[in-house]
């Protein structure tokens, strides 16, 4: 936080998660004149240049067989990713006291949130089936302790492993190397998680069950990061996200599941955050078009007469989540019809979900139609 002013008043500026999103900086000039300048640098001009290249110069240097990495020429690009920063301004008619300035810092970094008790939220079925904490038996006590310890472990790891930085803050690592006793920050398709196994949903359900602010803040940071950095907002991959990798946009697998609207539902419904709402809305149609242009199984299955393939979990469920979210937000039944068209087509398949090669669905995006 920085303040510029005199006894007649002034302006304070607070950049949320300032040091966690380094290299940010605040700059003040000409304070002895009538036109002082206060600048908030999201990327400091005194820092090294922003290097967004892939971590390796070899286009096919690593394969899925060698290092669990799906790198492909032209796919490890940052073109289209984004990053949201929050800045709060505080005007005053005097020079604020140190106590007031400290309160501004607290409000800027931990803004007050109107919320409800876990018991009340649990009574509303919008977030599906989940439970309140229950320690009524030894077995349930063990489960609750495991849940608490899991969050505590990752909370400590963020601090100990320094999972911070402009492009990194909010994410966690995906795989642990027991031999080296470190996270696989340098190994191909491991490293940054990029929503793999849905840690964001784990954090949000942990918050819903407990109402704890520290869990909320970690879930909030992850939601911001996943919806911005891990997803493409323009260009060839618009509507898709990148699979876990050393670089957030390094993976050759560009998929709907990373960009799916369902990941933003918790934060949006709890806060009505407009930026998150815009991202959820944008993912609906963009993902439909993107999966038709970039088949998620293009390296495994030959192209057929249909535009693309869709796996049950990573692709179909993500698309259904998009349509469901847009349907419940807008009331537009065309999204409900898309879901029903796909669901009803399962009855036409000889083996349901397990029809086709590898238990895959083959989709025609417009109109949505699934066949065996």
C-alpha positions in Angstrom: 0.0 0.0 0.0 1.2 3.5 -0.7 -0.3 6.9 0.2 0.2 10.3 -1.4 -1.3 13.5 0.0 -1.1 16.3 2.5 -3.3 17.8 5.2 -6.0 18.7 2.6 -6.4 15.0 1.6 -4.9 12.4 -0.6 -5.1 9.0 -2.2 -4.0 5.5 -1.0 -3.6 2.6 -3.3 -3.5 -1.1 -2.4 -2.5 -3.9 -4.7 -4.0 -7.2 -3.5 -1.5 -10.0 -3.0 1.3 -7.6 -3.8 4.3 -9.5 -2.8 2.8 -12.9 -3.5 2.5 -11.8 -7.2 6.0 -10.5 -7.5 7.7 -8.7 -9.2 5.3 -5.9 -8.5 6.2 -2.5 -7.2 4.9 0.9 -6.2 6.5 4.1 -7.4 5.9 7.7 -6.1 7.4 10.8 -7.8 7.2 14.6 -7.4 5.6 14.6 -3.9 6.9 18.1 -3.1 4.9 19.5 -6.1 1.2 20.1 -6.8 1.1 17.1 -9.2 2.6 14.1 -7.5 2.5 10.7 -9.4 1.6 7.4 -7.8 2.2 4.3 -10.0 1.3 0.7 -9.3 3.5 -1.6 -11.4 2.1 -5.1 -11.7 5.4 -6.1 -13.3 8.1 -3.8 -12.0 10.3 -2.1 -14.7 13.2 -2.8 -12.4 12.7 -6.6 -12.6 14.0 -8.9 -15.3 12.0 -9.0 -18.5 8.9 -11.3 -18.6 10.1 -14.5 -20.2 7.1 -16.6 -21.3 9.0 -19.1 -23.4 8.7 -22.8 -22.9 11.3 -24.3 -20.6 12.9 -26.3 -23.4 14.1 -25.3 -26.9 13.5 -28.8 -28.3 10.1 -29.1 -29.9 9.9 -32.9 -29.5 12.5 -33.2 -26.8 10.3 -35.1 -24.4 7.5 -37.6 -25.0 4.7 -39.1 -22.9 6.7 -42.3 -22.8 9.9 -40.6 -21.6 8.8 -38.0 -19.1 5.0 -37.8 -19.0 4.9 -34.7 -21.2 2.7 -34.0 -24.2 4.7 -31.2 -25.8 3.8 -30.4 -29.4 5.2 -27.8 -31.8 3.2 -24.6 -31.7 1.1 -25.6 -28.7 3.4 -24.4 -25.8 2.4 -20.8 -26.4 1.3 -18.1 -23.9 -0.6 -16.2 -26.6 -4.1 -15.8 -25.2 -3.5 -16.5 -21.5 -4.4 -13.8 -18.9 -3.9 -12.5 -15.4 -6.3 -10.6 -13.2 -4.9 -8.1 -10.6 -7.0 -6.3 -8.1 -6.3 -2.7 -7.1 -8.3 -0.7 -4.5 -8.2 3.1 -4.1 -8.9 4.9 -0.9 -9.5 8.7 -0.9 -9.2 10.8 2.3 -9.6 14.4 3.3 -6.6 14.3 5.5 -3.4 12.4 6.2 -4.6 9.0 7.6 -3.2 7.8 10.8 -0.9 4.7 10.9 -3.8 2.8 12.4 -6.1 3.8 9.5 -3.4 2.9 6.9 -2.9 -0.5 8.5 -6.7 -1.0 8.2 -6.6 -0.1 4.6 -3.9 -2.7 4.0 -6.1 -5.3 5.8 -9.2 -4.3 3.8 -7.3 -4.3 0.5 -5.8 -7.7 1.0 -8.6 -9.4 2.9 -11.8 -7.5 1.9 -14.9 -8.2 4.1 -17.1 -10.9 2.7 -20.8 -11.3 3.5 -21.3 -15.0 4.0 -23.5 -17.6 5.8 -23.0 -20.4 8.2 -22.0 -23.8 6.7 -25.3 -25.3 8.0 -27.3 -22.8 6.0 -25.3 -23.2 2.8 -25.6 -27.0 3.3 -29.4 -26.6 3.3 -29.3 -25.1 -0.2 -28.6 -27.8 -2.9 -26.8 -25.6 -5.4 -23.4 -27.1 -4.7 -24.5 -30.7 -4.9 -24.1 -33.5 -2.3 -21.6 -32.7 0.5 -21.4 -33.2 4.2 -20.9 -31.1 7.3 -18.1 -32.1 9.7 -18.9 -35.2 11.7 -16.7 -36.5 14.5 -19.3 -38.8 16.1 -17.3 -42.0 15.7 -13.6 -43.0 15.7 -13.7 -43.6 12.0 -15.3 -40.2 11.2 -12.8 -38.5 13.5 -10.0 -40.1 11.5 -11.5 -38.9 8.2 -12.0 -35.3 9.5 -8.4 -35.2 10.7 -7.1 -36.4 7.4 -9.1 -33.6 5.6 -7.7 -31.0 8.1 -4.2 -32.3 7.7 -4.4 -32.3 3.9 -5.2 -28.6 3.8 -2.6 -27.8 6.5 0.0 -29.6 4.5 -0.6 -27.7 1.2 -0.9 -24.5 3.1 2.6 -25.0 4.6 3.9 -26.2 1.2 2.9 -22.9 -0.5 5.0 -21.1 2.1 8.0 -23.5 2.2 8.2 -24.1 -1.5 7.6 -20.4 -2.4 4.7 -21.1 -4.8 4.4 -17.4 -5.5 4.9 -15.1 -8.5 2.9 -13.2 -11.1 2.1 -16.2 -13.2 2.3 -18.9 -10.4 0.4 -17.6 -7.4 -2.7 -19.6 -6.6 -1.6 -22.9 -8.1 0.1 -25.9 -6.4 2.4 -28.6 -7.7 1.0 -31.8 -9.1 3.5 -34.7 -8.4 6.0 -35.3 -5.6 9.4 -36.9 -6.1 10.1 -39.0 -3.0 13.7 -39.8 -4.1 14.7 -36.2 -4.4 12.3 -35.1 -1.6 10.9 -32.3 -3.7 8.0 -31.5 -6.0 8.5 -32.3 -9.7 8.9 -28.7 -10.6 11.3 -29.5 -13.4 9.8 -32.7 -14.9 7.8 -32.3 -18.1 4.1 -32.8 -17.6 4.2 -32.8 -13.8 5.0 -29.5 -12.0 2.1 -27.0 -11.9 -1.2 -28.7 -11.3 -3.5 -26.6 -13.6 -6.7 -28.1 -12.1 -5.6 -31.7 -12.4 -7.7 -33.8 -10.0 -9.7 -30.7 -9.2 -7.9 -29.3 -6.1 -10.0 -26.2 -6.5 -13.2 -28.1 -5.8 -11.5 -29.8 -2.8 -10.6 -26.4 -1.4 -14.1 -25.0 -2.0 -15.8 -27.9 -0.3 -13.4 -27.6 2.6 -14.4 -24.0 2.9 -18.2 -24.8 2.7 -17.8 -27.4 5.4 -15.8 -25.2 7.8 -16.4 -21.5 6.9 -12.6 -20.9 7.5 -11.2 -17.7 6.0 -7.8 -19.2 5.3 -9.3 -21.9 3.2 -11.4 -19.4 1.4 -8.4 -17.2 0.5 -6.5 -20.2 -0.9 -9.5 -21.3 -2.9 -10.0 -17.8 -4.2 -6.4 -17.4 -5.3 -6.6 -20.8 -7.1 -9.8 -19.8 -8.8 -8.3 -16.6 -10.0 -5.2 -18.3 -11.3 -7.0 -21.3 -13.0 -9.6 -19.1 -14.7 -7.0 -16.7 -16.1 -3.5 -18.2 -16.5 -4.3 -21.8 -17.3 -7.0 -20.8 -19.9 -6.8 -19.2 -23.3 -9.0 -16.2 -23.8 -8.3 -15.5 -27.4 -6.6 -17.0 -30.5 -6.5 -20.5 -31.7 -7.0 -22.2 -28.3 -9.7 -19.9 -27.0 -12.0 -21.8 -24.7 -9.5 -24.4 -23.8 -6.9 -24.7 -21.0 -3.5 -26.3 -20.7 -2.7 -29.6 -19.0 -0.3 -29.6 -16.0 3.3 -28.7 -17.0 6.5 -27.0 -15.9 5.1 -23.9 -17.6 1.4 -23.2 -17.1 0.8 -23.0 -20.9 3.5 -25.6 -21.8 1.4 -28.7 -22.2 0.4 -29.8 -25.7 -2.9 -31.1 -24.3 -5.4 -28.2 -24.7 -8.7 -29.3 -23.1 -12.1 -28.1 -22.1 -11.9 -29.5 -18.6 -9.3 -26.8 -17.5 -11.5 -24.0 -18.8 -14.9 -25.4 -17.7 -17.4 -23.0 -16.1 -18.2 -25.4 -13.2 -14.8 -24.5 -11.6 -15.9 -21.0 -11.1 -19.4 -21.7 -9.7 -18.3 -21.7 -6.1 -16.6 -18.4 -6.1 -19.2 -16.7 -8.3 -22.2 -17.8 -6.3 -20.5 -17.0 -3.0 -19.3 -13.5 -4.1 -21.0 -12.6 -7.4 -17.5 -11.7 -8.7 -18.2 -10.2 -12.1 -14.9 -11.2 -13.7 -15.4 -14.8 -12.8 -19.0 -14.6 -14.2 -17.6 -13.3 -17.5 -15.1 -16.1 -17.7 -17.8 -18.7 -17.0 -20.0 -17.2 -19.7 -17.1 -17.0 -22.2 -16.2 -20.7 -21.8 -19.6 -22.0 -22.8 -19.6 -21.3 -26.5 -15.8 -21.0 -26.9 -15.3 -24.5 -25.6 -17.9 -25.9 -28.0 -16.1 -24.5 -31.0 -12.6 -25.2 -29.7 -13.1 -28.9 -29.1 -14.5 -29.2 -32.6 -11.4 -27.7 -34.1 -8.8 -29.4 -31.8 -9.6 -33.0 -31.2 -8.4 -34.0 -27.7 -7.5 -37.4 -29.0 -6.0 -36.4 -32.3 -2.7 -38.2 -31.4 -4.4 -41.4 -30.4 -7.4 -41.9 -32.8 -7.7 -41.3 -36.5 -10.0 -38.6 -37.6 -13.4 -39.9 -38.6 -16.3 -38.3 -40.5 -17.2 -36.6 -37.2 -15.5 -33.4 -36.1 -14.0 -34.6 -32.9 -13.9 -37.1 -30.0 -14.9 -36.6 -26.4 -13.9 -38.6 -23.4 -16.5 -39.2 -20.8 -14.7 -37.5 -17.8 -12.3 -34.9 -19.2 -14.5 -33.6 -22.1 -18.2 -34.7 -21.9 -18.6 -33.9 -18.2 -16.8 -30.5 -18.7 -19.2 -29.6 -21.5 -22.2 -30.7 -19.5 -20.9 -28.5 -16.6 -20.7 -25.6 -18.9 -24.2 -26.0 -20.2 -25.7 -26.7 -16.8 -24.0 -23.5 -15.4 -25.3 -21.3 -18.2 -28.8 -22.9 -17.9 -29.0 -22.2 -14.2 -27.6 -18.6 -14.6 -29.7 -17.5 -17.6 -32.7 -19.9 -17.6 -32.2 -20.4 -21.3 -33.5 -23.9 -22.0 -31.3 -24.4 -25.1 -28.5 -25.4 -22.7 -30.8 -27.9 -21.0 -31.7 -29.3 -24.4 -28.0 -29.8 -25.3 -27.5 -31.8 -22.1 -30.6 -34.0 -22.8 -29.6 -34.6 -26.4 -26.3 -36.0 -25.3 -27.8 -38.0 -22.4 -30.6 -39.5 -24.5 -28.1 -40.5 -27.2 -26.4 -42.9 -24.7 -29.4 -45.2 -25.0 -28.6 -45.6 -28.7 -25.1 -46.9 -27.9 -24.7 -50.6 -27.5 -22.5 -50.3 -24.4 -23.5 -46.8 -23.1 -20.5 -44.9 -21.7 -18.2 -47.8 -22.7 -19.1 -47.7 -26.4 -16.4 -47.1 -29.0 -12.7 -47.4 -28.6 -11.3 -46.8 -25.1 -14.8 -46.1 -23.8 -15.1 -42.9 -25.7 -17.9 -40.7 -27.0 -17.8 -39.3 -30.5 -19.5 -35.9 -30.7 -20.9 -33.6 -33.3 -21.0 -30.1 -31.6 -23.8 -28.6 -33.8 -26.3 -30.0 -33.0 -24.9 -32.0 -30.1 -25.2 -35.7 -30.9 -23.3 -38.6 -29.5 -22.9 -41.9 -31.4 -21.2 -45.2 -30.8 
